[in-house]
Amino acid sequence: MFHLAGIALADMQSDPLNASDMFPLRGLMFTRKDGFVEELEFAQAQAELFCVDVTYSHSSYVEGVKEAVEMQSARGFVMGTRRTDPHGAEQTSFCPSSPGWPPFFRVNPILDWHLADVWGFLVRYGFNYCLLYDQGYASLGTRSTTQRTPSLIKEDGGYRPAHSVVLDDSVERSGREGSNPPSPDLLPTKIEAGTAAVVVVARTLLQGARDRNSSALVSALYGQGVDVNRYTRLLCIAFNP
């Protein structure tokens, strides 16, 4: 969400480096005694990078949001909820809070993203992510309720990074306590292949259209477990004699 917020702010004005000064961001992160230190350190580093004023709450989710609404006049929260998350299926991109919660507005920019879309976005553009996702974890809760994802185990006993294999949405939380085990048919598989080159041809590029095909292709390849090591745009113009 830090990356999307940074992109959105940079797109809103002509001076991206000072975007956070004109549109200051505030964040709310819930911390737990048995939480992952690496996750907290990553969040703190990203908050500093994007100049986000983060409140770290030790309260329950409801109480923490209530404090933000009452003490900081928060009216809306940009969230990373996806439809495959608990209670995500019943939400929309813009929706009010649930009964029993303080009044606020949810903004869910990645509600319809799949896990492959998330990793395609992060890896394609070289964005930072918590190092635990390179150590066998596909989803993070607390240390007492989170295990490494079994389908990320390598033959030598080590672990593959989460983005290096095909991860179905139902497999994402398989390392979390209380999650239902995925069907064997949905377990991720690693695609073994040699080197290949793909050329995308679009006549509309010559008419000044934005190239969306290449980015979509790279994201789709990452989603299928294909490592893309180089991505180059070439423009070739042919003239009729």
C-alpha positions in Angstrom: 0.0 0.0 0.0 3.0 2.3 0.6 4.0 1.9 -3.0 0.5 2.6 -4.4 0.1 5.6 -2.2 3.4 7.0 -3.4 2.5 6.5 -7.0 -0.9 8.1 -6.5 0.6 11.2 -4.8 3.3 11.5 -7.4 0.7 11.5 -10.2 -1.3 14.3 -8.5 1.3 17.0 -8.9 4.2 18.0 -11.0 6.8 17.7 -8.2 6.7 14.0 -7.1 9.6 14.5 -4.6 7.5 16.9 -2.6 4.2 15.1 -2.9 4.1 14.0 0.7 4.5 17.6 1.8 1.3 18.7 0.0 -0.6 15.5 0.8 0.7 14.2 4.1 -0.1 10.6 4.9 -0.9 9.0 8.2 -0.8 5.3 8.9 -2.1 3.0 11.6 -0.3 -0.3 12.3 -1.4 -2.8 15.0 1.5 -4.5 16.8 1.4 -7.6 18.9 3.8 -9.0 21.6 4.5 -12.1 19.5 4.6 -10.3 16.2 7.4 -10.6 13.7 10.2 -8.1 14.4 11.2 -8.2 10.7 7.6 -7.1 9.7 7.7 -4.2 12.1 11.2 -3.1 11.0 10.1 -3.2 7.4 7.0 -1.1 8.1 9.1 1.5 9.9 11.6 1.7 7.1 8.8 2.2 4.5 7.1 4.8 6.6 10.3 6.8 6.8 10.9 6.4 3.1 7.4 7.6 2.1 7.3 10.2 5.0 4.2 8.6 6.5 3.3 9.5 10.1 2.5 6.1 11.6 0.7 5.4 14.8 1.6 2.0 16.3 -1.4 0.7 18.3 -1.3 -2.1 20.9 -5.1 -2.0 21.2 -7.6 -4.3 19.6 -8.5 -3.5 16.0 -11.8 -1.9 16.9 -10.3 0.2 19.7 -7.3 1.2 17.6 -9.5 2.5 14.8 -11.8 4.2 17.3 -8.8 6.1 18.7 -7.8 7.2 15.3 -11.3 8.3 14.4 -11.8 10.2 17.6 -8.3 11.6 18.3 -7.0 12.1 14.8 -10.3 12.8 13.0 -9.6 10.0 10.6 -12.5 9.5 8.2 -11.2 7.0 5.7 -8.7 4.2 5.6 -6.9 2.9 2.6 -6.6 -0.8 3.1 -4.9 -3.8 1.5 -8.0 -6.1 1.8 -8.5 -8.6 -1.1 -11.7 -10.6 -1.7 -9.9 -13.8 -0.6 -9.2 -12.3 2.8 -11.5 -12.9 5.7 -14.7 -10.8 5.2 -13.2 -9.5 2.0 -15.8 -11.1 -0.3 -18.6 -8.9 1.2 -16.8 -5.6 0.6 -16.6 -3.2 -2.3 -13.9 -0.8 -3.5 -15.5 2.0 -1.4 -17.7 1.0 1.5 -18.6 2.1 5.0 -17.4 0.4 8.2 -19.2 -2.7 9.5 -21.7 -2.6 12.4 -20.0 -2.5 15.8 -17.1 -0.4 14.4 -16.6 3.3 14.6 -17.9 5.2 11.5 -15.3 5.5 8.8 -15.0 4.7 5.1 -13.0 1.8 3.6 -11.0 2.4 0.5 -9.9 -1.0 -1.1 -7.7 -0.3 -4.2 -6.6 -3.9 -4.6 -9.8 -5.7 -3.6 -9.9 -7.6 -6.9 -6.2 -8.4 -7.1 -5.1 -12.0 -6.9 -1.9 -13.1 -5.2 -0.2 -13.3 -8.6 -1.2 -9.7 -9.3 0.4 -8.6 -6.0 3.7 -10.3 -6.6 3.7 -9.3 -10.3 3.4 -5.7 -9.2 6.1 -5.8 -6.6 8.7 -7.9 -8.5 8.1 -6.3 -11.9 8.8 -2.8 -10.6 11.5 -3.8 -8.1 9.6 -2.6 -5.0 10.7 -3.6 -1.5 8.8 -6.2 0.5 9.4 -7.8 3.9 12.4 -10.2 3.8 10.3 -12.9 5.5 8.6 -13.6 2.1 12.0 -14.7 0.9 12.3 -17.2 3.8 9.3 -19.5 3.1 6.4 -17.4 4.3 3.5 -16.6 2.1 1.3 -14.8 4.7 2.2 -13.2 8.0 0.2 -13.3 11.2 1.8 -13.6 14.6 4.8 -15.9 15.4 2.7 -18.3 17.4 0.1 -18.7 14.6 2.2 -18.5 11.5 4.4 -21.3 10.0 6.4 -21.4 6.8 4.3 -22.4 3.8 4.8 -26.2 3.1 4.5 -25.7 -0.7 7.6 -23.5 -0.6 9.9 -26.2 0.7 12.9 -26.9 -1.6 14.3 -30.4 -2.1 17.4 -29.5 0.0 15.2 -28.5 2.9 15.5 -24.7 2.3 12.6 -22.5 1.2 11.8 -20.7 -2.1 10.8 -17.1 -2.0 7.0 -16.6 -2.2 7.1 -15.0 -5.6 9.1 -17.7 -7.3 6.3 -20.3 -7.5 2.6 -20.3 -8.6 0.6 -19.5 -5.5 -3.1 -19.9 -5.7 -5.1 -17.5 -3.5 -6.3 -20.5 -1.4 -2.7 -21.5 -0.7 -1.6 -18.1 0.6 -2.8 -18.6 4.2 -2.0 -22.3 4.4 0.8 -21.5 6.9 -1.6 -19.7 9.2 -3.2 -21.5 12.2 -6.8 -22.2 11.6 -6.6 -22.0 7.9 -8.1 -24.8 5.8 -5.5 -26.9 4.0 -5.6 -26.3 0.2 -6.8 -28.9 -2.2 -3.9 -31.0 -3.7 -5.0 -29.8 -7.1 -4.4 -26.2 -6.1 -0.9 -26.7 -4.7 1.6 -24.5 -6.5 4.1 -25.9 -9.0 7.4 -24.6 -10.2 7.7 -24.2 -13.9 11.0 -25.5 -15.2 12.0 -24.1 -18.6 15.0 -22.9 -20.6 15.5 -19.4 -21.9 12.9 -17.9 -24.2 12.2 -14.5 -25.7 8.8 -13.0 -26.3 8.1 -10.2 -28.7 4.9 -8.1 -28.3 3.7 -6.4 -31.5 1.0 -3.7 -31.3 0.1 -1.4 -34.2 -1.5 1.0 -31.8 1.9 2.0 -30.4 2.7 3.7 -33.6 -0.4 5.8 -33.0 0.8 7.0 -29.7 -1.0 4.6 -27.5 0.4 3.6 -24.1 2.1 0.2 -24.0 0.0 -1.9 -21.6 0.6 -5.3 -23.2 4.2 -5.7 -22.1 3.5 -4.9 -18.4 0.5 -7.2 -18.4 2.6 -10.0 -20.0 5.4 -9.7 -17.5 2.9 -9.8 -14.6 1.2 -12.8 -16.0 4.5 -14.6 -16.4 5.5 -13.9 -12.8 2.0 -15.2 -11.8 2.8 -18.5 -13.6 6.2 -18.9 -11.8 8.3 -17.8 -14.8 11.3 -15.7 -13.8 11.7 -12.7 -16.1 15.3 -11.5 -16.0 15.2 -8.7 -18.6 12.5 -6.6 -20.0 13.3 -4.3 -22.9 11.0 -2.2 -25.1 12.0 -2.0 -28.7 10.3 0.2 -31.3 10.8 -1.0 -34.9 9.3 1.0 -37.8 8.9 -0.6 -41.2 8.4 1.6 -44.3 6.6 0.5 -47.4 8.8 0.9 -50.5 
